[in-house]
Amino acid sequence: QVQLVESGGGVVQPGGSLRLSCAASGFTFSSYGMHWVRQAPGKGLEWVAFIRYDGSNKYYADSVKGRFTISRDNSKNTLYLQMNSLRAEDTAVYYCAKDNSVREIVGATGFDYWGQGTLVTVSS
Amino acid sequence: AIQLTQSPSSLSASVGDRVTITCRASQGISSALAWYQQKPGKAPKLLIYDASSLESGVPSRFSGSGSGTDFTLTISSLQPEDFATYYCQQFNSYPALTFGGGTKVEIK
């Protein structure tokens, strides 16, 4: 069965860095676009970043552009989010999510699998 | 950027009630809309994609409709396990995606 397992969250001071990982299994990881979505405590969902199935295209929300970098290692079935210059407002549960478009043959229409989330707290 | 506005932000309903949640897009998005259910402490779950297509394994009491700028999620007969927060998400500007603000469905 499909599994997405995030790790790497924790407490970090403002201005610090953190790298999140998302280990994927149960599907052909190299065939699907992947995303990071976050949720601040008590708030709604915010899409953060996307990476194409082959890593050739990346896209970011304006709120993290220039500070966060999404990447993937298809040989390790793992998705990453490098977070630099962290701010208090980046405090959130971070989810990785798989979209349902196989190699973008047909456009994505939903995120069909999500990880359990990892909590990032930015605080001094 | 395309904005999604959900209404209401919360509602109280009883088991067996018919519940309707609305999502309005700031510009036309064809049928590129998904709906998710999220329970406390859990990841969101995909319910509906392409505005009206039911995700595999989702009960048929859930349905979606709409196109352009106005969309609805309907639960035909609310069950105890349906008390949760519901979000819409647009895919028209993929991969720059946005979510609605959420609608919390509570027990009356």
gemmi code that builds the backbone of each chain (N, CA, C; Angstrom):
import gemmi

chains = {
    "A": [
        ("GLN", (0.840, -1.187, 0.000), (0.000, 0.000, 0.000), (0.884, 1.248, 0.000)),
        ("VAL", (0.301, 2.328, -0.477), (1.048, 3.584, -0.557), (1.325, 4.117, 0.846)),
        ("GLN", (2.563, 4.503, 1.073), (2.936, 5.143, 2.340), (3.847, 6.325, 2.067)),
        ("LEU", (3.594, 7.388, 2.789), (4.450, 8.571, 2.785), (4.766, 8.867, 4.247)),
        ("VAL", (6.047, 8.897, 4.583), (6.453, 9.084, 5.965), (7.430, 10.247, 6.050)),
        ("GLU", (6.969, 11.318, 6.684), (7.811, 12.508, 6.861), (8.694, 12.371, 8.097)),
        ("SER", (9.808, 13.063, 8.065), (10.698, 13.149, 9.213), (11.491, 14.442, 9.110)),
        ("GLY", (12.166, 14.785, 10.206), (13.051, 15.943, 10.192), (12.523, 17.176, 10.884)),
        ("GLY", (11.278, 17.122, 11.341), (10.741, 18.280, 12.050), (11.380, 18.466, 13.414)),
        ("GLY", (11.117, 19.603, 14.017), (11.665, 19.888, 15.335), (11.589, 21.360, 15.647)),
        ("VAL", (12.286, 21.755, 16.696), (12.323, 23.153, 17.129), (13.594, 23.807, 16.603)),
        ("VAL", (13.455, 24.978, 16.018), (14.595, 25.697, 15.454), (14.421, 27.184, 15.750)),
        ("GLN", (15.528, 27.864, 15.930), (15.467, 29.304, 16.210), (15.191, 30.094, 14.928)),
        ("PRO", (14.590, 31.275, 15.085), (14.400, 32.134, 13.908), (15.724, 32.371, 13.188)),
        ("GLY", (15.671, 32.286, 11.857), (16.877, 32.428, 11.050), (17.582, 31.110, 10.794)),
        ("GLY", (17.176, 30.073, 11.476), (17.806, 28.772, 11.334), (17.322, 27.986, 10.133)),
        ("SER", (17.846, 26.761, 10.023), (17.537, 25.895, 8.884), (17.092, 24.522, 9.367)),
        ("LEU", (16.387, 23.843, 8.490), (15.900, 22.499, 8.778), (15.672, 21.801, 7.453)),
        ("ARG", (15.911, 20.496, 7.402), (15.594, 19.741, 6.187), (14.594, 18.646, 6.526)),
        ("LEU", (13.476, 18.671, 5.825), (12.472, 17.636, 5.974), (12.659, 16.573, 4.902)),
        ("SER", (12.316, 15.336, 5.261), (12.343, 14.232, 4.308), (10.974, 13.565, 4.273)),
        ("CYS", (10.687, 12.949, 3.152), (9.437, 12.199, 2.987), (9.781, 10.918, 2.237)),
        ("ALA", (9.728, 9.794, 2.954), (10.051, 8.502, 2.352), (8.787, 7.889, 1.773)),
        ("ALA", (8.854, 7.551, 0.492), (7.685, 7.029, -0.216), (7.839, 5.543, -0.495)),
        ("SER", (6.722, 4.830, -0.458), (6.715, 3.415, -0.805), (5.337, 3.013, -1.300)),
        ("GLY", (5.286, 1.889, -2.013), (4.004, 1.360, -2.456), (3.513, 1.878, -3.793)),
        ("PHE", (4.311, 2.720, -4.438), (3.956, 3.211, -5.767), (5.247, 3.591, -6.508)),
        ("THR", (5.129, 3.844, -7.796), (6.298, 4.220, -8.596), (6.570, 5.705, -8.396)),
        ("PHE", (7.390, 5.983, -7.404), (7.654, 7.364, -6.959), (8.094, 8.243, -8.120)),
        ("SER", (8.922, 7.718, -9.014), (9.502, 8.516, -10.092), (8.495, 8.916, -11.164)),
        ("SER", (7.241, 8.491, -11.020), (6.218, 8.801, -12.025), (5.234, 9.882, -11.592)),
        ("TYR", (5.395, 10.422, -10.380), (4.379, 11.339, -9.850), (4.966, 12.642, -9.345)),
        ("GLY", (4.246, 13.723, -9.608), (4.568, 14.985, -8.988), (4.328, 14.909, -7.490)),
        ("MET", (5.139, 15.635, -6.732), (5.046, 15.616, -5.285), (4.984, 17.051, -4.761)),
        ("HIS", (4.345, 17.207, -3.624), (4.102, 18.521, -3.050), (4.374, 18.522, -1.556)),
        ("TRP", (4.646, 19.705, -1.041), (4.625, 19.966, 0.395), (3.465, 20.914, 0.682)),
        ("VAL", (2.730, 20.598, 1.728), (1.602, 21.413, 2.196), (1.800, 21.609, 3.687)),
        ("ARG", (1.512, 22.784, 4.198), (1.668, 23.011, 5.638), (0.380, 23.512, 6.256)),
        ("GLN", (0.332, 23.373, 7.578), (-0.840, 23.799, 8.332), (-0.378, 24.376, 9.663)),
        ("ALA", (-0.482, 25.680, 9.812), (-0.145, 26.331, 11.072), (-1.141, 25.898, 12.147)),
        ("PRO", (-0.736, 25.929, 13.403), (-1.622, 25.469, 14.486), (-2.980, 26.155, 14.453)),
        ("GLY", (-4.036, 25.354, 14.370), (-5.394, 25.887, 14.366), (-5.821, 26.581, 13.085)),
        ("LYS", (-5.005, 26.503, 12.043), (-5.292, 27.202, 10.795), (-5.573, 26.223, 9.657)),
        ("GLY", (-5.791, 26.784, 8.466), (-6.100, 25.980, 7.303), (-4.854, 25.470, 6.582)),
        ("LEU", (-5.096, 24.832, 5.452), (-4.020, 24.250, 4.660), (-3.409, 25.295, 3.737)),
        ("GLU", (-2.087, 25.227, 3.596), (-1.372, 26.128, 2.686), (-0.435, 25.301, 1.819)),
        ("TRP", (-0.627, 25.345, 0.518), (0.287, 24.683, -0.405), (1.628, 25.421, -0.378)),
        ("VAL", (2.735, 24.648, -0.335), (4.065, 25.240, -0.158), (4.937, 25.100, -1.408)),
        ("ALA", (5.025, 23.874, -1.946), (5.964, 23.661, -3.050), (5.600, 22.411, -3.839)),
        ("PHE", (6.052, 22.388, -5.088), (5.831, 21.280, -6.025), (7.131, 20.935, -6.724)),
        ("ILE", (7.295, 19.633, -7.012), (8.392, 19.189, -7.864), (7.852, 18.167, -8.852)),
        ("ARG", (8.230, 18.325, -10.108), (7.782, 17.448, -11.174), (8.310, 16.035, -10.946)),
        ("TYR", (7.708, 15.067, -11.580), (8.050, 13.666, -11.329), (9.537, 13.382, -11.584)),
        ("ASP", (10.128, 14.100, -12.553), (11.532, 13.860, -12.879), (12.462, 14.927, -12.291)),
        ("GLY", (11.894, 15.803, -11.476), (12.700, 16.834, -10.824), (13.030, 18.033, -11.697)),
        ("SER", (12.508, 18.071, -12.915), (12.915, 19.106, -13.871), (12.204, 20.441, -13.674)),
        ("ASN", (11.154, 20.462, -12.881), (10.412, 21.696, -12.656), (10.021, 21.792, -11.189)),
        ("LYS", (10.203, 22.982, -10.624), (9.872, 23.213, -9.230), (9.079, 24.507, -9.142)),
        ("TYR", (8.193, 24.573, -8.172), (7.362, 25.765, -8.032), (7.088, 25.993, -6.560)),
        ("TYR", (7.030, 27.283, -6.164), (6.919, 27.611, -4.735), (5.820, 28.632, -4.489)),
        ("ALA", (5.236, 28.560, -3.313), (4.350, 29.630, -2.861), (5.187, 30.881, -2.616)),
        ("ASP", (4.592, 32.043, -2.825), (5.320, 33.297, -2.636), (5.871, 33.418, -1.213)),
        ("SER", (5.168, 32.846, -0.246), (5.553, 32.984, 1.151), (6.866, 32.280, 1.483)),
        ("VAL", (7.314, 31.367, 0.635), (8.549, 30.621, 0.927), (9.591, 30.758, -0.187)),
        ("LYS", (9.236, 31.414, -1.275), (10.143, 31.532, -2.425), (11.445, 32.203, -1.997)),
        ("GLY", (12.555, 31.605, -2.415), (13.867, 32.139, -2.085), (14.412, 31.639, -0.757)),
        ("ARG", (13.574, 30.998, 0.057), (14.010, 30.477, 1.361), (13.954, 28.951, 1.415)),
        ("PHE", (12.962, 28.373, 0.750), (12.785, 26.919, 0.771), (13.192, 26.340, -0.589)),
        ("THR", (13.708, 25.103, -0.548), (14.057, 24.391, -1.772), (13.517, 22.973, -1.704)),
        ("ILE", (12.747, 22.614, -2.702), (12.221, 21.255, -2.803), (13.132, 20.447, -3.722)),
        ("SER", (13.325, 19.183, -3.382), (14.130, 18.306, -4.227), (13.655, 16.880, -4.033)),
        ("ARG", (14.134, 16.005, -4.867), (13.770, 14.588, -4.761), (14.936, 13.737, -5.234)),
        ("ASP", (14.986, 12.509, -4.673), (15.959, 11.517, -5.111), (15.149, 10.289, -5.510)),
        ("ASN", (14.936, 10.132, -6.812), (14.085, 9.030, -7.272), (14.739, 7.667, -7.050)),
        ("SER", (16.054, 7.641, -6.897), (16.729, 6.370, -6.631), (16.499, 5.919, -5.192)),
        ("LYS", (16.153, 6.888, -4.325), (15.893, 6.580, -2.913), (14.416, 6.723, -2.551)),
        ("ASN", (13.575, 7.023, -3.542), (12.130, 7.223, -3.298), (11.887, 8.218, -2.164)),
        ("THR", (12.610, 9.314, -2.205), (12.538, 10.288, -1.114), (12.395, 11.707, -1.650)),
        ("LEU", (11.522, 12.451, -0.985), (11.271, 13.860, -1.258), (11.872, 14.676, -0.118)),
        ("TYR", (12.364, 15.856, -0.439), (12.998, 16.707, 0.574), (12.425, 18.125, 0.525)),
        ("LEU", (12.559, 18.816, 1.654), (12.292, 20.249, 1.713), (13.369, 20.880, 2.579)),
        ("GLN", (14.243, 21.632, 1.947), (15.266, 22.381, 2.675), (14.689, 23.742, 3.027)),
        ("MET", (14.654, 24.043, 4.310), (14.051, 25.289, 4.785), (15.121, 26.144, 5.439)),
        ("ASN", (15.386, 27.301, 4.863), (16.382, 28.244, 5.389), (15.704, 29.531, 5.835)),
        ("SER", (16.428, 30.329, 6.590), (15.931, 31.637, 7.059), (14.527, 31.505, 7.646)),
        ("LEU", (14.370, 30.540, 8.533), (13.042, 30.254, 9.081), (12.539, 31.386, 9.962)),
        ("ARG", (11.225, 31.577, 9.884), (10.526, 32.629, 10.628), (9.469, 31.994, 11.528)),
        ("ALA", (9.022, 32.753, 12.506), (7.985, 32.256, 13.406), (6.743, 31.810, 12.626)),
        ("GLU", (6.425, 32.525, 11.558), (5.224, 32.206, 10.780), (5.369, 30.935, 9.937)),
        ("ASP", (6.552, 30.331, 9.941), (6.731, 29.036, 9.277), (6.362, 27.874, 10.202)),
        ("THR", (6.064, 28.174, 11.454), (5.649, 27.142, 12.396), (4.382, 26.461, 11.902)),
        ("ALA", (4.455, 25.143, 11.737), (3.324, 24.414, 11.151), (3.621, 22.918, 11.141)),
        ("VAL", (2.586, 22.140, 10.909), (2.756, 20.749, 10.519), (2.958, 20.730, 9.010)),
        ("TYR", (4.018, 20.056, 8.579), (4.335, 19.963, 7.163), (3.986, 18.556, 6.657)),
        ("TYR", (3.161, 18.521, 5.618), (2.761, 17.262, 4.988), (3.397, 17.141, 3.608)),
        ("CYS", (3.846, 15.942, 3.259), (4.130, 15.685, 1.856), (2.889, 15.025, 1.246)),
        ("ALA", (2.675, 15.259, -0.024), (1.487, 14.740, -0.692), (1.817, 14.369, -2.128)),
        ("LYS", (1.192, 13.306, -2.578), (1.385, 12.814, -3.943), (0.209, 13.289, -4.797)),
        ("ASP", (0.493, 13.821, -5.968), (-0.646, 14.132, -6.817), (-0.968, 12.943, -7.721)),
        ("ASN", (-2.128, 13.006, -8.384), (-2.644, 11.820, -9.067), (-2.410, 11.839, -10.571)),
        ("SER", (-1.412, 12.585, -11.009), (-1.094, 12.631, -12.437), (0.144, 11.788, -12.722)),
        ("VAL", (0.002, 10.766, -13.561), (1.123, 9.906, -13.931), (1.923, 10.590, -15.033)),
        ("ARG", (3.134, 11.005, -14.703), (4.045, 11.635, -15.666), (3.390, 12.782, -16.435)),
        ("GLU", (2.400, 13.424, -15.816), (1.698, 14.580, -16.398), (1.075, 14.252, -17.755)),
        ("ILE", (0.751, 12.985, -17.980), (0.063, 12.597, -19.212), (-1.301, 13.279, -19.243)),
        ("VAL", (-1.963, 13.250, -18.081), (-3.202, 13.998, -17.876), (-2.960, 14.874, -16.660)),
        ("GLY", (-3.461, 16.081, -16.651), (-3.218, 16.998, -15.545), (-3.695, 16.463, -14.210)),
        ("ALA", (-3.007, 16.848, -13.165), (-3.375, 16.437, -11.819), (-4.717, 17.032, -11.426)),
        ("THR", (-5.460, 16.255, -10.643), (-6.791, 16.695, -10.215), (-6.993, 16.556, -8.716)),
        ("GLY", (-5.969, 16.037, -8.009), (-6.115, 15.898, -6.560), (-4.855, 15.317, -5.952)),
        ("PHE", (-4.754, 15.450, -4.647), (-3.673, 14.833, -3.880), (-4.257, 13.567, -3.257)),
        ("ASP", (-3.900, 12.402, -3.806), (-4.578, 11.192, -3.375), (-3.937, 10.499, -2.179)),
        ("TYR", (-2.706, 10.835, -1.875), (-2.068, 10.285, -0.672), (-1.273, 11.373, 0.037)),
        ("TRP", (-1.319, 11.327, 1.368), (-0.641, 12.300, 2.216), (0.153, 11.549, 3.277)),
        ("GLY", (1.224, 12.161, 3.740), (1.914, 11.638, 4.896), (1.193, 12.029, 6.171)),
        ("GLN", (1.753, 11.617, 7.301), (1.126, 11.905, 8.599), (1.497, 13.281, 9.134)),
        ("GLY", (2.492, 13.900, 8.503), (2.906, 15.248, 8.893), (4.048, 15.244, 9.893)),
        ("THR", (4.849, 16.304, 9.848), (5.921, 16.507, 10.818), (5.872, 17.957, 11.276)),
        ("LEU", (5.987, 18.179, 12.574), (5.819, 19.508, 13.156), (7.133, 20.275, 13.153)),
        ("VAL", (7.092, 21.475, 12.620), (8.217, 22.400, 12.657), (7.819, 23.585, 13.527)),
        ("THR", (8.625, 23.851, 14.543), (8.365, 24.976, 15.441), (9.548, 25.928, 15.377)),
        ("VAL", (9.271, 27.160, 15.007), (10.320, 28.187, 14.927), (10.130, 29.128, 16.109)),
        ("SER", (11.058, 29.037, 17.033), (10.907, 29.815, 18.266), (12.266, 29.986, 18.935)),
        ("SER", (12.434, 31.139, 19.582), (13.668, 31.371, 20.328), (13.519, 30.924, 21.774)),
    ],
    "B": [
        ("ALA", (-3.065, 35.503, -8.215), (-3.314, 34.162, -7.716), (-4.825, 33.941, -7.532)),
        ("ILE", (-5.251, 32.739, -7.806), (-6.660, 32.393, -7.659), (-6.992, 32.210, -6.182)),
        ("GLN", (-8.022, 32.901, -5.733), (-8.467, 32.794, -4.340), (-9.714, 31.916, -4.295)),
        ("LEU", (-9.809, 31.120, -3.242), (-10.991, 30.292, -3.012), (-11.641, 30.702, -1.697)),
        ("THR", (-12.939, 30.989, -1.748), (-13.667, 31.401, -0.550), (-14.723, 30.356, -0.230)),
        ("GLN", (-14.601, 29.752, 0.940), (-15.565, 28.754, 1.377), (-16.596, 29.372, 2.293)),
        ("SER", (-17.824, 28.880, 2.207), (-18.863, 29.302, 3.133), (-19.813, 28.137, 3.408)),
        ("PRO", (-20.325, 28.060, 4.650), (-19.899, 28.893, 5.772), (-18.537, 28.449, 6.292)),
        ("SER", (-17.980, 29.188, 7.232), (-16.706, 28.768, 7.836), (-16.933, 27.661, 8.853)),
        ("SER", (-18.135, 27.601, 9.393), (-18.515, 26.508, 10.277), (-20.026, 26.336, 10.244)),
        ("LEU", (-20.448, 25.140, 10.606), (-21.878, 24.864, 10.674), (-22.125, 23.765, 11.687)),
        ("SER", (-23.320, 23.802, 12.256), (-23.754, 22.760, 13.180), (-24.881, 21.982, 12.516)),
        ("ALA", (-24.784, 20.664, 12.577), (-25.804, 19.829, 11.947), (-25.992, 18.548, 12.747)),
        ("SER", (-27.080, 17.878, 12.492), (-27.410, 16.634, 13.189), (-27.205, 15.440, 12.267)),
        ("VAL", (-26.999, 14.300, 12.882), (-26.890, 13.065, 12.103), (-28.161, 12.897, 11.259)),
        ("GLY", (-27.943, 12.598, 9.980), (-29.053, 12.439, 9.052), (-29.356, 13.675, 8.233)),
        ("ASP", (-28.821, 14.827, 8.636), (-29.062, 16.067, 7.900), (-28.364, 16.051, 6.545)),
        ("ARG", (-28.916, 16.835, 5.629), (-28.253, 17.106, 4.353), (-27.433, 18.373, 4.545)),
        ("VAL", (-26.155, 18.305, 4.186), (-25.240, 19.420, 4.419), (-24.636, 19.864, 3.081)),
        ("THR", (-24.604, 21.167, 2.870), (-24.013, 21.726, 1.649), (-22.973, 22.773, 2.008)),
        ("ILE", (-21.803, 22.642, 1.414), (-20.690, 23.586, 1.604), (-20.370, 24.189, 0.238)),
        ("THR", (-20.112, 25.489, 0.235), (-19.856, 26.206, -1.010), (-18.415, 26.676, -1.099)),
        ("CYS", (-17.877, 26.651, -2.307), (-16.531, 27.146, -2.589), (-16.624, 28.033, -3.821)),
        ("ARG", (-16.188, 29.282, -3.685), (-16.241, 30.224, -4.805), (-14.833, 30.641, -5.199)),
        ("ALA", (-14.525, 30.531, -6.490), (-13.204, 30.915, -7.005), (-13.222, 32.362, -7.491)),
        ("SER", (-12.075, 33.024, -7.348), (-11.974, 34.436, -7.738), (-11.961, 34.625, -9.252)),
        ("GLN", (-11.739, 33.548, -9.981), (-11.842, 33.556, -11.436), (-12.227, 32.160, -11.886)),
        ("GLY", (-12.662, 32.025, -13.122), (-13.107, 30.735, -13.608), (-12.005, 29.687, -13.586)),
        ("ILE", (-12.336, 28.505, -13.084), (-11.362, 27.418, -13.010), (-11.893, 26.138, -13.670)),
        ("SER", (-12.863, 26.309, -14.563), (-13.461, 25.146, -15.229), (-13.965, 24.173, -14.156)),
        ("SER", (-13.565, 22.921, -14.226), (-13.972, 21.956, -13.195), (-12.772, 21.479, -12.375)),
        ("ALA", (-11.712, 22.279, -12.355), (-10.452, 21.879, -11.710), (-10.492, 22.119, -10.201)),
        ("LEU", (-11.363, 21.385, -9.521), (-11.525, 21.574, -8.077), (-11.605, 20.234, -7.373)),
        ("ALA", (-10.949, 20.163, -6.230), (-10.977, 18.975, -5.381), (-11.512, 19.346, -4.006)),
        ("TRP", (-12.062, 18.344, -3.317), (-12.545, 18.511, -1.942), (-11.846, 17.489, -1.050)),
        ("TYR", (-11.487, 17.940, 0.157), (-10.831, 17.090, 1.142), (-11.584, 17.145, 2.461)),
        ("GLN", (-11.452, 16.060, 3.218), (-11.946, 15.987, 4.592), (-10.743, 15.847, 5.508)),
        ("GLN", (-10.730, 16.608, 6.600), (-9.652, 16.480, 7.576), (-10.233, 16.361, 8.979)),
        ("LYS", (-9.800, 15.334, 9.680), (-10.173, 15.155, 11.084), (-9.021, 15.608, 11.962)),
        ("PRO", (-9.302, 16.003, 13.199), (-8.252, 16.552, 14.070), (-7.051, 15.622, 14.206)),
        ("GLY", (-5.868, 16.185, 14.005), (-4.633, 15.436, 14.162), (-4.318, 14.493, 13.010)),
        ("LYS", (-5.112, 14.548, 11.963), (-4.920, 13.640, 10.828), (-4.648, 14.425, 9.547)),
        ("ALA", (-4.087, 13.717, 8.560), (-3.878, 14.331, 7.259), (-5.206, 14.438, 6.502)),
        ("PRO", (-5.294, 15.379, 5.591), (-6.495, 15.466, 4.756), (-6.691, 14.211, 3.921)),
        ("LYS", (-7.947, 13.973, 3.552), (-8.304, 12.824, 2.724), (-9.069, 13.329, 1.496)),
        ("LEU", (-8.654, 12.888, 0.325), (-9.322, 13.302, -0.917), (-10.701, 12.664, -1.020)),
        ("LEU", (-11.716, 13.513, -1.238), (-13.088, 13.025, -1.398), (-13.549, 13.095, -2.859)),
        ("ILE", (-13.346, 14.255, -3.467), (-13.877, 14.573, -4.792), (-12.763, 15.212, -5.608)),
        ("TYR", (-12.656, 14.845, -6.883), (-11.744, 15.507, -7.805), (-12.499, 15.870, -9.071)),
        ("ASP", (-11.919, 16.760, -9.860), (-12.611, 17.224, -11.078), (-14.021, 17.734, -10.778)),
        ("ALA", (-14.179, 18.340, -9.627), (-15.421, 18.972, -9.161), (-16.525, 17.999, -8.786)),
        ("SER", (-16.613, 16.852, -9.469), (-17.756, 15.970, -9.234), (-17.427, 14.480, -9.250)),
        ("SER", (-16.169, 14.123, -9.415), (-15.791, 12.708, -9.460), (-15.452, 12.207, -8.066)),
        ("LEU", (-16.080, 11.107, -7.668), (-15.889, 10.555, -6.337), (-14.616, 9.711, -6.298)),
        ("GLU", (-13.736, 10.034, -5.357), (-12.517, 9.244, -5.184), (-12.881, 7.827, -4.761)),
        ("SER", (-12.099, 6.868, -5.220), (-12.338, 5.475, -4.892), (-12.400, 5.271, -3.375)),
        ("GLY", (-13.404, 4.521, -2.924), (-13.527, 4.198, -1.510), (-14.297, 5.216, -0.689)),
        ("VAL", (-14.641, 6.347, -1.298), (-15.399, 7.384, -0.572), (-16.895, 7.072, -0.660)),
        ("PRO", (-17.615, 7.150, 0.454), (-19.045, 6.821, 0.442), (-19.842, 7.683, -0.526)),
        ("SER", (-20.869, 7.100, -1.109), (-21.647, 7.783, -2.139), (-22.519, 8.903, -1.576)),
        ("ARG", (-22.596, 9.046, -0.251), (-23.348, 10.175, 0.312), (-22.633, 11.511, 0.053)),
        ("PHE", (-21.355, 11.433, -0.328), (-20.610, 12.637, -0.699), (-20.758, 12.880, -2.203)),
        ("SER", (-21.038, 14.121, -2.560), (-21.102, 14.467, -3.973), (-20.629, 15.898, -4.172)),
        ("GLY", (-20.123, 16.185, -5.357), (-19.666, 17.519, -5.691), (-20.292, 17.977, -6.985)),
        ("SER", (-20.443, 19.294, -7.113), (-20.999, 19.844, -8.338), (-20.428, 21.235, -8.569)),
        ("GLY", (-20.652, 21.732, -9.773), (-20.239, 23.091, -10.110), (-19.189, 23.142, -11.193)),
        ("SER", (-19.025, 24.323, -11.731), (-17.960, 24.591, -12.704), (-17.833, 26.109, -12.835)),
        ("GLY", (-16.696, 26.532, -13.343), (-16.471, 27.972, -13.477), (-15.986, 28.568, -12.169)),
        ("THR", (-16.872, 29.253, -11.460), (-16.467, 29.889, -10.203), (-17.197, 29.365, -8.978)),
        ("ASP", (-18.284, 28.651, -9.145), (-19.106, 28.234, -8.004), (-19.226, 26.714, -7.904)),
        ("PHE", (-18.898, 26.209, -6.719), (-18.851, 24.773, -6.490), (-19.527, 24.439, -5.166)),
        ("THR", (-20.056, 23.210, -5.074), (-20.638, 22.759, -3.824), (-20.213, 21.329, -3.518)),
        ("LEU", (-20.054, 21.077, -2.228), (-19.877, 19.727, -1.695), (-21.132, 19.429, -0.891)),
        ("THR", (-21.771, 18.307, -1.173), (-22.986, 17.923, -0.463), (-22.783, 16.579, 0.213)),
        ("ILE", (-23.211, 16.520, 1.471), (-23.290, 15.254, 2.195), (-24.775, 14.971, 2.334)),
        ("SER", (-25.246, 13.901, 1.725), (-26.698, 13.706, 1.608), (-27.350, 13.339, 2.936)),
        ("SER", (-26.645, 12.598, 3.764), (-27.165, 12.204, 5.076), (-25.976, 12.094, 6.017)),
        ("LEU", (-25.787, 13.120, 6.819), (-24.596, 13.244, 7.660), (-24.483, 12.079, 8.640)),
        ("GLN", (-23.307, 11.475, 8.678), (-23.029, 10.370, 9.589), (-22.075, 10.829, 10.691)),
        ("PRO", (-22.033, 10.116, 11.829), (-21.174, 10.549, 12.939), (-19.713, 10.721, 12.528)),
        ("GLU", (-19.241, 9.895, 11.612), (-17.836, 9.963, 11.191), (-17.556, 11.124, 10.229)),
        ("ASP", (-18.595, 11.864, 9.836), (-18.418, 12.967, 8.891), (-18.120, 14.300, 9.575)),
        ("PHE", (-18.169, 14.310, 10.899), (-17.859, 15.561, 11.592), (-16.357, 15.807, 11.474)),
        ("ALA", (-16.016, 16.880, 10.770), (-14.639, 17.134, 10.363), (-14.584, 18.520, 9.734)),
        ("THR", (-13.396, 18.888, 9.253), (-13.239, 20.124, 8.496), (-13.035, 19.772, 7.024)),
        ("TYR", (-13.685, 20.528, 6.159), (-13.657, 20.255, 4.722), (-12.979, 21.422, 3.994)),
        ("TYR", (-12.114, 21.084, 3.045), (-11.380, 22.091, 2.265), (-11.572, 21.860, 0.773)),
        ("CYS", (-11.693, 22.945, 0.018), (-11.624, 22.858, -1.432), (-10.217, 23.273, -1.873)),
        ("GLN", (-9.824, 22.845, -3.067), (-8.498, 23.146, -3.631), (-8.640, 23.260, -5.143)),
        ("GLN", (-8.039, 24.300, -5.705), (-8.133, 24.467, -7.157), (-6.874, 23.954, -7.847)),
        ("PHE", (-7.071, 23.354, -9.029), (-5.963, 22.820, -9.831), (-5.836, 23.537, -11.181)),
        ("ASN", (-6.632, 24.610, -11.363), (-6.594, 25.289, -12.654), (-5.238, 25.907, -12.935)),
        ("SER", (-4.587, 26.419, -11.885), (-3.296, 27.081, -12.080), (-2.145, 26.181, -11.655)),
        ("TYR", (-2.358, 24.848, -11.767), (-1.304, 23.884, -11.432), (0.020, 24.275, -12.123)),
        ("PRO", (1.178, 24.216, -11.392), (1.283, 23.673, -10.036), (1.126, 24.706, -8.920)),
        ("ALA", (0.781, 25.934, -9.248), (0.525, 26.928, -8.193), (-0.889, 26.706, -7.672)),
        ("LEU", (-1.006, 26.047, -6.555), (-2.301, 25.592, -6.066), (-2.729, 26.383, -4.846)),
        ("THR", (-4.045, 26.478, -4.638), (-4.557, 27.159, -3.459), (-5.688, 26.352, -2.850)),
        ("PHE", (-5.833, 26.499, -1.526), (-6.907, 25.881, -0.776), (-7.890, 26.958, -0.328)),
        ("GLY", (-9.119, 26.532, -0.124), (-10.073, 27.394, 0.543), (-9.771, 27.427, 2.034)),
        ("GLY", (-10.453, 28.305, 2.757), (-10.179, 28.496, 4.173), (-10.721, 27.409, 5.094)),
        ("GLY", (-11.564, 26.533, 4.573), (-12.075, 25.427, 5.364), (-13.465, 25.669, 5.915)),
        ("THR", (-14.207, 24.579, 6.096), (-15.528, 24.609, 6.721), (-15.573, 23.513, 7.767)),
        ("LYS", (-15.789, 23.913, 9.014), (-15.841, 22.947, 10.106), (-17.283, 22.512, 10.308)),
        ("VAL", (-17.513, 21.212, 10.241), (-18.848, 20.658, 10.441), (-18.902, 20.059, 11.851)),
        ("GLU", (-19.748, 20.653, 12.678), (-19.835, 20.252, 14.079), (-21.189, 19.624, 14.387)),
        ("ILE", (-21.221, 18.924, 15.497), (-22.446, 18.259, 15.925), (-23.379, 19.256, 16.595)),
        ("LYS", (-24.650, 19.264, 16.168), (-25.637, 20.130, 16.797), (-26.135, 19.470, 18.077)),
    ],
}
model = gemmi.Model(1)
for chain_id, residues in chains.items():
    chain = gemmi.Chain(chain_id)
    for i, (resn, *xyz) in enumerate(residues, 1):
        res = gemmi.Residue()
        res.name, res.seqid = resn, gemmi.SeqId(i, " ")
        for name, pos in zip(("N", "CA", "C"), xyz):
            atom = gemmi.Atom()
            atom.name, atom.element = name, gemmi.Element(name[0])
            atom.pos, atom.b_iso = gemmi.Position(*pos), 0.0
            res.add_atom(atom)
        chain.add_residue(res)
    model.add_chain(chain)
structure = gemmi.Structure()
structure.add_model(model)
structure.setup_entities()
